[in-house]
Amino acid sequence: MGTNGRLQGKVAIVTGAGSGIGRGAAIVLAQEGAELVVVNDKNIDAGKETERLIKEEGGEATFVRADVRSEVEVSNILACAEEIYGGLDIMFANAGVTDYRDLVDMSRDDIARIIDINLMGSLLCAKYAIPAMKKRGGGSIVFCSSVLNRIGFPQAVVYGATKAGQVGAVYALASEVGKDNIRVNCISPGTTNTPMVDRDPGALKDPVAYKKMMAKQNPLGRIAEPEDIGKAVAWISSDEASFITGQDLYIDGGFTSYKRLC
Ligand SMILES: NC(=O)c1ccc[n+]([C@@H]2O[C@H](COP(=O)([O-])OP(=O)(O)OC[C@H]3O[C@@H](n4cnc5c(N)ncnc54)[C@H](O)[C@@H]3O)[C@@H](O)[C@H]2O)c1
């Protein structure tokens, strides 16, 4: 396995690791030397495939099925990490969903489902990671937010609310657990080449044309690959970022700072 060893001896959990950013990040963290618990909900085969891809490269990974909305299942992820790998150092709370619709067209249950997965799921992952990290003398919790925590986009009212909520939680939680040497940060990707983006309403007719159009929104002229996001998660969770906490890191090719003229 081609590893720089920045996370050698560390144990990491990645939720939503059966696809897209979660899978890409899990692979990068393993390449950096971490032992991985890869978590996915319904799609068990996809989670097992991420485990296989990591092992194929000589890394260490175990798939655990869990829905991040369930407190029992989240607590079980932590129990597995402690039983199999002896503890936890890194929690990448990545699992998330979109459901792009006008607010007025959404039922209360539609709204609650997105909040439950994106926001409650992150909070539960942090809640159960903290005691495990305290036993190790510290750790890194990373929430996967989005550029839509700060950019207004039609039909992303609930999604944007959950992603902004994660940032507020990060600020407060970093203050709460700094004394335990636990760092808490958000990473906020721009458009990233994953199945989630293929499901965007604008992508359904022609995903390739859609991604080209999105690429033009960034000064760097391309959209992110999952590995771009994974590298940032690995870095912010490594000792190289040991004084960084309570931050929201945009990984967006410059999207949020770019004045678009058309
Ligand atoms: N792709 C993008 O452009 C983009 C941009 C900004 C932020 N994000 C965020 O990145 C994260 C990952 O997105 P992605 O593009 O890789 O999406 P994806 O749909 O490709 O993957 C999401 C994964 O999460 C899993 N998942 C969904 N609900 C879950 C639950 N309740 N419990 C456990 N696992 C669950 C899915 O099975 C899937 O494997 C999300 O939080 C998303 O909001 C994505």
PDBQT file of the ligand as one rigid body, heavy atoms in Angstrom, charges set to zero:
ROOT
HETATM    1  N1  LIG A 301     -20.938  15.137  -3.835  1.00  0.00    +0.000 N 
HETATM    2  C1  LIG A 301     -20.920  16.439  -3.589  1.00  0.00    +0.000 C 
HETATM    3  O1  LIG A 301     -20.842  17.283  -4.527  1.00  0.00    +0.000 OA
HETATM    4  C2  LIG A 301     -20.935  16.952  -2.177  1.00  0.00    +0.000 A 
HETATM    5  C3  LIG A 301     -20.667  18.300  -1.971  1.00  0.00    +0.000 A 
HETATM    6  C4  LIG A 301     -20.681  18.809  -0.679  1.00  0.00    +0.000 A 
HETATM    7  C5  LIG A 301     -20.938  17.952   0.388  1.00  0.00    +0.000 A 
HETATM    8  N2  LIG A 301     -21.210  16.636   0.152  1.00  0.00    +0.000 N 
HETATM    9  C6  LIG A 301     -21.467  15.794   1.327  1.00  0.00    +0.000 C 
HETATM   10  O2  LIG A 301     -20.588  14.696   1.295  1.00  0.00    +0.000 OA
HETATM   11  C7  LIG A 301     -21.167  13.597   1.981  1.00  0.00    +0.000 C 
HETATM   12  C8  LIG A 301     -21.061  12.372   1.096  1.00  0.00    +0.000 C 
HETATM   13  O3  LIG A 301     -21.724  12.648  -0.126  1.00  0.00    +0.000 OA
HETATM   14  P1  LIG A 301     -21.466  11.800  -1.455  1.00  0.00    +0.000 P 
HETATM   15  O4  LIG A 301     -21.511  12.745  -2.583  1.00  0.00    +0.000 OA
HETATM   16  O5  LIG A 301     -20.324  10.899  -1.292  1.00  0.00    +0.000 OA
HETATM   17  O6  LIG A 301     -22.854  10.965  -1.490  1.00  0.00    +0.000 OA
HETATM   18  P2  LIG A 301     -23.176   9.468  -1.953  1.00  0.00    +0.000 P 
HETATM   19  O7  LIG A 301     -24.654   9.444  -2.099  1.00  0.00    +0.000 OA
HETATM   20  O8  LIG A 301     -22.321   9.092  -3.092  1.00  0.00    +0.000 OA
HETATM   21  O9  LIG A 301     -22.740   8.614  -0.679  1.00  0.00    +0.000 OA
HETATM   22  C9  LIG A 301     -23.397   8.728   0.549  1.00  0.00    +0.000 C 
HETATM   23  C10 LIG A 301     -23.222   7.446   1.317  1.00  0.00    +0.000 C 
HETATM   24  O10 LIG A 301     -23.857   7.595   2.598  1.00  0.00    +0.000 OA
HETATM   25  C11 LIG A 301     -24.649   6.447   2.854  1.00  0.00    +0.000 C 
HETATM   26  N3  LIG A 301     -25.741   6.817   3.748  1.00  0.00    +0.000 N 
HETATM   27  C12 LIG A 301     -26.860   7.541   3.447  1.00  0.00    +0.000 A 
HETATM   28  N4  LIG A 301     -27.665   7.623   4.505  1.00  0.00    +0.000 NA
HETATM   29  C13 LIG A 301     -27.039   6.968   5.514  1.00  0.00    +0.000 A 
HETATM   30  C14 LIG A 301     -27.385   6.686   6.854  1.00  0.00    +0.000 A 
HETATM   31  N5  LIG A 301     -28.541   7.107   7.377  1.00  0.00    +0.000 N 
HETATM   32  N6  LIG A 301     -26.516   5.981   7.621  1.00  0.00    +0.000 NA
HETATM   33  C15 LIG A 301     -25.356   5.533   7.106  1.00  0.00    +0.000 A 
HETATM   34  N7  LIG A 301     -24.985   5.737   5.819  1.00  0.00    +0.000 NA
HETATM   35  C16 LIG A 301     -25.830   6.449   5.038  1.00  0.00    +0.000 A 
HETATM   36  C17 LIG A 301     -25.119   5.984   1.478  1.00  0.00    +0.000 C 
HETATM   37  O11 LIG A 301     -25.527   4.617   1.487  1.00  0.00    +0.000 OA
HETATM   38  C18 LIG A 301     -23.875   6.227   0.651  1.00  0.00    +0.000 C 
HETATM   39  O12 LIG A 301     -22.976   5.136   0.718  1.00  0.00    +0.000 OA
HETATM   40  C19 LIG A 301     -22.597  14.016   2.317  1.00  0.00    +0.000 C 
HETATM   41  O13 LIG A 301     -22.647  14.455   3.657  1.00  0.00    +0.000 OA
HETATM   42  C20 LIG A 301     -22.841  15.176   1.375  1.00  0.00    +0.000 C 
HETATM   43  O14 LIG A 301     -23.816  16.054   1.882  1.00  0.00    +0.000 OA
HETATM   44  C21 LIG A 301     -21.217  16.111  -1.100  1.00  0.00    +0.000 A 
ENDROOT
TORSDOF 0
